[in-house]
Structure formats: structure tokens, C-alpha cells
Amino acid sequence: MTSDNGEDLSVRRNANGEHRLPPATAVVIAGLTYALLPGSLLFGPRFVIPALELALLIGLIATNPRRITRETRWSRIASLALAAVVILTNLIALGMLVHSLTQKNTPGGPLLLAAMQVWITNVIGFGLLFWELDRGGPVARRVKTHAKMQPADWRFSHDENEGDVAEVAVTASANSGWIPTFADYLYVSLTNSSAFSPTDTMPLTTRAKALMGVQATAALLTSLLVIARAVGSLGN
């Protein structure tokens, strides 16, 4: 596959379209994790949110069963809505978790486990959103040349290492047509939730910085709650 200006798109590792399995698996894990939260952290019937996420996922799978190669207006809306549902419901669960952990005589064990569930879902939800937003989304990154993509929200190390030694420069975006896939955005989300700041991938736009700030704040709050509860348990 060659672009109009001669750029060879076939060298990209996602030239055939990203595989549906990794993001679909992440959504299923997020849905199951939410369904297994304690009842005190749910703001509605237990399986309503997982069912909504599953319905959106099924619609997206119907559009692209194996490889993500096609996009419609509705599939774009559904994919962004799915990431938003995962993130917003998880943030609500975090708020309820904060309230529960501050109450006296509240059993700590189940809530500490729930904090880990909230943290995992935080990683998945923002990973999905980063993946959907950057450079126009997975389909745009596959079919458009670098010159025609939307402005990047994140700068990966591959985007700037073309001047390094040969074995490093060979994977650079400028030399190989490298384009990030879901695993790359999930890693960005994981490191941001762990280090509470960018590591090897830097946010470029205001919305990227805002999203990473919200994610890091939620992850930090979750971690502080776990630590505080653990220390409090030791003192009893």
C-alpha cells in the first residue's frame, strides 16, 4: 500500500489494520472488574454498565471483526463513548471508594481489593481513550500518511530517534513508518498511573495533558487511600 506522495504504508506494523483482540480483551477485563466491585461502589444495578460496554463492543466488532480497517461516523462515536463509559463509571466508583474508606468501622479488606480493581480499570479506560484520540484514531493512523494525520497528542521515542545508531534508528517513524498501536497507549497509561507523570512518551496537546493529569490524580488518590488504610490497620 502506497500513499499519493509515494510513502510506503505497507512497512507499518499495523499496515493490515490493528487486531481487534487486544482492545476487545481490555474492554472485557474492565467490564468484569467493574461487575466484581462491592455493591457499595456501584451507582446502579451491577450488570447495567458491563452490559452497556458489551453492547458497544459488539457493535464495534461487527464493524471490524478481526482487523480494525474501517471507520464510520457511528463507529467513531461508539468507540469514544465506550472509553468514556469505562472512565466515568470508574471515577464514580473511586469517589464512592473514598467515601467508604473514610467511614468508621468499614471492613478494609474488600475495599482494598476494590481499590486495586479501580486502579486497573483506570489504566484500561485511559489507555483506550489515548488510543482512540491520538492522530485521529487507529484507522486514521493506518490509512493516512504522517503528513496528513491530525496533529499528534503524544510524542513517542520512535518519533525522534531517526538520528540515533543504526539499530535504534531502524525503528524510527521517519525511517520505517512506525505507528503506535493499542499496546503502546496501554503502556503510556500504565506508566502514568504508576509514576504519576509521563515517562518515555510526552503529551503535546492541552487535551492530552489534561487527560493524563486526571488519570494520574485518580491513580495517586487510589494509591494514597490504600497506603493510608494499610497503615491504619497496622496501628489497630
C-alpha positions as CSV (number, residue, x, y, z in Angstrom):
1,M,0.0,0.0,0.0
2,T,1.5,3.3,-1.1
3,S,0.3,6.8,-0.4
4,D,-0.3,9.5,-3.0
5,N,3.1,11.1,-2.2
6,G,4.9,7.8,-2.5
7,E,5.2,6.9,1.2
8,D,5.1,3.1,1.6
9,L,2.5,2.4,4.1
10,S,3.0,-1.4,3.9
11,V,6.1,-1.2,6.2
12,R,4.0,-0.2,9.1
13,R,3.5,-2.9,11.7
14,N,-0.3,-2.2,11.6
15,A,-0.5,-1.8,7.8
16,N,-3.1,-4.6,7.7
17,G,-5.1,-2.9,10.5
18,E,-4.7,-3.4,14.2
19,H,-6.0,-6.7,15.6
20,R,-9.3,-6.3,17.4
21,L,-8.4,-8.8,20.1
22,P,-6.1,-6.6,22.4
23,P,-8.6,-3.7,22.9
24,A,-11.6,-6.0,23.0
25,T,-9.9,-8.1,25.7
26,A,-9.1,-4.9,27.7
27,V,-12.8,-3.9,27.5
28,V,-14.0,-7.3,28.7
29,I,-11.5,-7.1,31.6
30,A,-12.7,-3.6,32.5
31,G,-16.3,-4.8,32.4
32,L,-15.7,-7.8,34.6
33,T,-13.6,-5.8,37.0
34,Y,-16.5,-3.3,37.4
35,A,-19.0,-6.1,37.8
36,L,-17.0,-7.6,40.7
37,L,-16.8,-4.4,42.7
38,P,-18.5,-4.3,46.1
39,G,-22.2,-3.2,45.9
40,S,-21.4,-0.1,47.9
41,L,-19.3,1.2,45.0
42,L,-22.0,0.7,42.3
43,F,-24.4,3.5,41.5
44,G,-26.9,1.2,39.7
45,P,-27.7,-2.4,39.1
46,R,-24.5,-4.5,38.9
47,F,-24.6,-5.6,35.3
48,V,-26.0,-2.4,33.7
49,I,-22.7,-0.8,32.9
50,P,-20.9,-4.0,31.9
51,A,-23.9,-4.8,29.6
52,L,-23.7,-1.3,28.0
53,E,-19.9,-1.7,27.5
54,L,-20.5,-5.1,25.9
55,A,-23.2,-3.8,23.6
56,L,-20.9,-1.0,22.3
57,L,-18.1,-3.6,21.9
58,I,-20.3,-5.9,19.9
59,G,-21.2,-3.1,17.6
60,L,-17.5,-2.2,17.1
61,I,-16.7,-5.9,16.5
62,A,-19.4,-6.1,13.9
63,T,-17.8,-3.1,12.0
64,N,-14.3,-4.6,12.2
65,P,-14.5,-8.3,13.3
66,R,-10.7,-9.1,13.1
67,R,-8.7,-6.1,11.9
68,I,-9.6,-2.5,12.5
69,T,-9.6,-1.2,8.9
70,R,-12.9,0.6,8.6
71,E,-14.5,3.5,10.4
72,T,-17.9,5.2,10.1
73,R,-19.2,8.2,12.0
74,W,-21.2,5.9,14.3
75,S,-18.4,3.5,14.9
76,R,-16.2,6.5,15.8
77,I,-18.8,7.8,18.2
78,A,-19.3,4.3,19.7
79,S,-15.6,3.8,20.3
80,L,-15.2,7.1,22.1
81,A,-18.3,6.5,24.1
82,L,-17.1,3.1,25.2
83,A,-13.8,4.6,26.5
84,A,-15.8,7.4,28.2
85,V,-18.2,5.0,29.9
86,V,-15.3,3.0,31.3
87,I,-13.5,6.1,32.6
88,L,-16.5,7.9,34.0
89,T,-18.1,5.0,35.8
90,N,-14.7,4.1,37.3
91,L,-14.2,7.7,38.5
92,I,-17.6,7.5,40.2
93,A,-16.6,4.2,41.8
94,L,-13.4,5.9,43.0
95,G,-15.5,8.7,44.6
96,M,-17.6,6.1,46.4
97,L,-14.5,4.3,47.5
98,V,-13.1,7.4,49.0
99,H,-16.3,7.9,50.9
100,S,-16.4,4.3,52.1
101,L,-12.8,4.3,53.3
102,T,-13.3,7.4,55.4
103,Q,-16.2,5.8,57.3
104,K,-15.5,4.3,60.7
105,N,-15.9,0.5,61.2
106,T,-15.8,-0.2,57.5
107,P,-14.2,-3.6,56.6
108,G,-10.9,-2.7,55.0
109,G,-10.2,-6.0,53.1
110,P,-12.9,-5.9,50.4
111,L,-12.3,-2.1,49.9
112,L,-8.6,-2.5,49.5
113,L,-9.2,-5.2,46.8
114,A,-11.7,-2.8,45.2
115,A,-9.0,-0.1,45.1
116,M,-6.9,-2.4,43.0
117,Q,-9.8,-3.0,40.7
118,V,-10.4,0.7,40.3
119,W,-6.7,1.2,39.6
120,I,-6.7,-1.5,36.9
121,T,-9.8,-0.1,35.3
122,N,-8.2,3.4,35.4
123,V,-5.3,2.1,33.3
124,I,-7.5,0.3,30.8
125,G,-10.0,3.2,30.4
126,F,-7.4,5.9,29.7
127,G,-5.4,3.5,27.5
128,L,-8.4,3.1,25.3
129,L,-9.1,6.8,25.2
130,F,-5.5,7.7,24.3
131,W,-5.6,5.1,21.6
132,E,-8.8,6.5,20.1
133,L,-7.7,10.1,20.2
134,D,-4.1,10.3,19.1
135,R,-3.6,11.3,15.5
136,G,-7.2,10.7,14.6
137,G,-7.5,7.1,15.9
138,P,-6.4,3.6,14.8
139,V,-8.0,3.7,11.4
140,A,-6.6,7.2,10.5
141,R,-3.1,6.2,11.7
142,R,-3.3,3.2,9.4
143,V,-4.5,4.8,6.2
144,K,-3.1,8.3,6.3
145,T,0.5,9.4,5.8
146,H,2.3,11.2,8.5
147,A,1.9,14.5,6.7
148,K,-1.9,14.1,6.5
149,M,-2.6,12.8,10.0
150,Q,-4.2,15.0,12.7
151,P,-1.6,16.7,15.0
152,A,-0.2,14.2,17.4
153,D,-1.3,14.3,21.1
154,W,1.7,12.2,22.2
155,R,5.3,12.1,21.1
156,F,6.8,8.6,21.3
157,S,10.5,7.9,21.3
158,H,10.2,6.4,17.9
159,D,9.1,9.8,16.6
160,E,12.5,11.4,17.3
161,N,15.2,8.7,17.2
162,E,16.0,8.7,13.5
163,G,19.4,10.2,14.2
164,D,20.5,7.5,16.6
165,V,22.7,4.5,16.0
166,A,21.5,2.3,13.1
167,E,19.9,-0.5,15.2
168,V,17.8,2.1,17.0
169,A,17.1,4.4,14.1
170,V,15.8,1.5,12.0
171,T,12.5,1.6,14.0
172,A,12.1,5.3,13.9
173,S,8.9,6.7,12.5
174,A,10.7,8.7,9.8
175,N,12.7,5.6,8.6
176,S,10.2,2.8,9.0
177,G,6.7,4.3,9.0
178,W,6.3,3.2,12.6
179,I,2.9,4.0,14.1
180,P,1.8,3.3,17.7
181,T,-0.8,0.6,18.4
182,F,-3.0,-0.1,21.4
183,A,-0.2,-1.8,23.3
184,D,1.8,1.4,23.2
185,Y,-1.1,3.5,24.5
186,L,-1.8,1.0,27.2
187,Y,1.8,1.2,28.3
188,V,1.6,5.0,28.4
189,S,-1.5,4.7,30.6
190,L,0.2,2.1,32.9
191,T,3.3,4.2,33.4
192,N,1.3,7.4,34.0
193,S,-0.8,5.5,36.6
194,S,2.4,4.2,38.3
195,A,4.8,7.1,38.1
196,F,2.0,9.8,38.1
197,S,3.8,11.5,35.2
198,P,5.0,10.9,31.7
199,T,8.0,8.6,31.3
200,D,9.2,8.0,27.7
201,T,6.1,9.4,25.9
202,M,5.3,13.1,26.3
203,P,1.9,14.8,25.9
204,L,1.9,17.5,23.3
205,T,-1.6,19.0,23.3
206,T,-3.7,20.6,26.1
207,R,-6.2,17.7,26.0
208,A,-3.5,15.1,26.3
209,K,-2.0,16.9,29.3
210,A,-5.5,17.3,30.9
211,L,-6.3,13.7,30.4
212,M,-3.0,12.5,31.8
213,G,-3.4,14.9,34.7
214,V,-6.9,13.5,35.6
215,Q,-5.6,9.9,35.3
216,A,-2.5,10.5,37.4
217,T,-4.6,12.3,40.1
218,A,-7.1,9.4,40.2
219,A,-4.3,6.8,40.4
220,L,-2.4,8.8,43.1
221,L,-5.6,9.1,45.2
222,T,-6.3,5.4,44.9
223,S,-2.7,4.6,46.0
224,L,-2.8,7.0,48.9
225,L,-6.1,5.5,50.1
226,V,-4.6,2.0,50.1
227,I,-1.5,3.1,51.9
228,A,-3.4,5.1,54.5
229,R,-5.8,2.2,55.2
230,A,-2.9,-0.3,55.4
231,V,-1.0,2.0,57.9
232,G,-4.2,2.4,59.9
233,S,-4.7,-1.3,60.0
234,L,-1.2,-1.8,61.4
235,G,-2.0,0.6,64.2
236,N,-5.1,-1.3,65.3
